[in-house]
Amino acid sequence: MTQRTLKHAEWLKIVESRASQQQLQIKPKNKLSPAVIWTFVLATIISLVSAWAFVTETPEAPTQQLSKESQMRINRYFTKQYMVGSWQFSHLKTSKDDINVFIRIPTKLALTGQALKGYIEQSLCPPASSNVWRDVSQFALYMHLYSDTPRHSDYAKCKAP
């Protein structure tokens, strides 16, 4: 007798594996429930509507920019103001709402805080009768004083007439 006999545990494994294979073959494929389908449809509609709203979004009104001619007039005005002496007009920097005038001074002023701001407002800002205000009318004008770098400047906002 050369044929080997099966033990009960081995026989049980074989029977169980065959039964599980038959169950896998018999099981029908899972169907999607209507709730899952409606959730997917709703998510697709929401994403399409938001993409459409993003694409058709009205652009913002273009911000007003200072024209090149106005920049040149303001540049000329401040260059003339600081032509003589040790204070020098450095540069003009514009942004969407502001015009910043930078003036280089040889040494830092002895004033601080409100006293320095008051000095800049009353002494350095253009007078109300100046033609500069026609170019600056829709912007805020800031005067900056600095001795080492423009980043560390003292500044004040000029009051428009």
JONOR-V945854 format. One record per residue. RES is the residue in one small letter. PSI is psi as a letter, one per 20 degrees, with the letter a starting at -180 (* if undefined). D_FIRST is the distance of its C-alpha to the first C-alpha in whole Angstrom. Layout:
BEGIN
<<RES/PSI/D_FIRST> <RES/PSI/D_FIRST>>
END
This chain:
BEGIN
<<m/o/0> <t/i/4> <q/p/6> <r/q/8> <t/q/10> <l/p/14> <k/r/16> <h/g/19> <a/g/22> <e/g/20> <w/g/20> <l/h/23> <k/g/24> <i/g/23> <v/g/25> <e/g/28> <s/h/28> <r/g/28> <a/g/30> <s/h/33> <q/h/32> <q/h/33> <q/h/36> <l/h/38> <q/h/38> <i/h/39> <k/p/42> <p/q/45> <k/q/47> <n/p/50> <k/q/53> <l/p/56> <s/q/58> <p/h/62> <a/g/63> <v/g/61> <i/g/63> <w/h/66> <t/g/66> <f/g/65> <v/g/68> <l/g/71> <a/h/70> <t/g/70> <i/g/73> <i/g/75> <s/h/74> <l/g/75> <v/g/79> <s/h/79> <a/g/78> <w/g/81> <a/h/83> <f/g/83> <v/h/83> <t/j/87> <e/p/88> <t/p/92> <p/q/92> <e/q/95> <a/p/98> <p/p/99> <t/q/101> <q/p/104> <q/q/104> <l/p/108> <s/r/109> <k/h/110> <e/g/113> <s/g/113> <q/g/111> <m/g/114> <r/g/117> <i/g/115> <n/g/114> <r/g/118> <y/g/119> <f/h/118> <t/g/118> <k/h/122> <q/h/122> <y/k/120> <m/h/122> <v/p/124> <g/a/123> <s/i/120> <w/p/118> <q/p/116> <f/p/115> <s/f/111> <h/r/109> <l/p/108> <k/p/105> <t/q/104> <s/a/101> <k/h/101> <d/i/103> <d/q/105> <i/p/107> <n/p/107> <v/p/110> <f/p/110> <i/p/113> <r/p/112> <i/q/115> <p/g/115> <t/q/115> <k/q/113> <l/q/116> <a/i/117> <l/q/116> <t/r/113> <g/c/111> <q/h/114> <a/g/117> <l/g/115> <k/g/114> <g/g/117> <y/g/119> <i/g/116> <e/g/117> <q/h/121> <s/h/122> <l/h/119> <c/q/118> <p/q/120> <p/r/123> <a/h/123> <s/i/126> <s/q/123> <n/i/122> <v/h/119> <w/h/118> <r/h/118> <d/h/115> <v/i/113> <s/h/114> <q/j/110> <f/r/109> <a/p/109> <l/p/111> <y/p/110> <m/p/112> <h/p/110> <l/p/111> <y/q/109> <s/h/110> <d/f/107> <t/q/104> <p/h/104> <r/h/101> <h/k/103> <s/q/106> <d/p/109> <y/r/109> <a/q/111> <k/p/111> <c/q/114> <k/p/116> <a/q/117> <p/*/120>>
END
